[in-house]
Amino acid sequence: GLKIRLYQAFFIHFSDVLYVKCKYILKEKELKYKIYTGNIGVIS
């Protein structure tokens, strides 16, 4: 039972880390996209 519990705890932690990383990457891309489209708006 302990092994399964440790595995579950690790998996939950790992998916949390993955989720935070994905959120961070998406936010960074969104920011770059906004800056990019903003610059196009200024140019045109």
Residue pairs with C-beta under 8 A, 6 or more apart in sequence:
none
